[in-house]
Amino acid sequence: MTRFTRLTMLSAMAAGVVACGGGAQLGGGEEGAAQAAFQASKPMGRTGRTSQKLLDKALASGAVNVTLTAKCTQGGKATLKADLTQVGQNGAIHYSVTYDDCSEDGRNEYNGTMAASMRFDADLSLGTLSFITTMKGKLTIEGEVSDFIDADVTLTMDFNATSARAGNVQLVLDGTVKTSTGSYTYANESLSITAGELPGA
C-alpha cells in the first residue's frame, strides 16, 4: 500500500470513527433503522484534535496495527482497531469500532462493538467520490431512544455526506438492519434520511 493511500484511508477512519441514555423505541420503520445505522457509521470530529493526534502518532510509528480512541462530540468515546496488513483486493480496510456511551447528538448514546470495512469508489468521469462502509454487529441505543440495531449492511454515500450532522442525506443500503420493532432488508435501496436525528416510535 502506498503511503498516500495509507494516509487517505487512515485519515478517513480517524476522522470517521463514530456514532452516537431510557426512552421510546426506535421509530420510522426502514428509514429510522437506516438513520440509526448512519449515526453509528458517520465520521466523528473531522476536526477533532484527539483523533488527529492519535493518527499522527500511528503514522509516525509506521505501525500496521492501529488503535485510535477519540472522544465523541457529546460525551463518551469510540475506539477503532485496524490491522493494516489485511487490505482487501478492492482496497477495503477492515476494522472494529467499540462505542462506550458514545453520543453524537447529545440525546442518545451508543454502546457495543461493530465490525466494519471501509473503501472508496471514485467515478473520475463525474468527479465523484463515494464512501462505502460495511457494518456487522449489534449496538444498543440509550437516551431519548431506547433500542438496539443488529446490522449486517453496506452503506454507500457521497463522501461529503459522511460529515453531515443535520439535514437530508442520501444513502444506498444493501443488507439487513434489525431493531426491536422489526427487521428491515434493503436491496441496493436508495433512501433519504435525516442526519443527527433518531425518530422515536
Helices and strands as residue ranges (DSSP letters): H 3-14, H 29-41, H 49-61, E 65-71, E 77-87, E 93-102, E 108-123, E 128-143, E 147-158, G 159-163, E 168-179, E 182-194
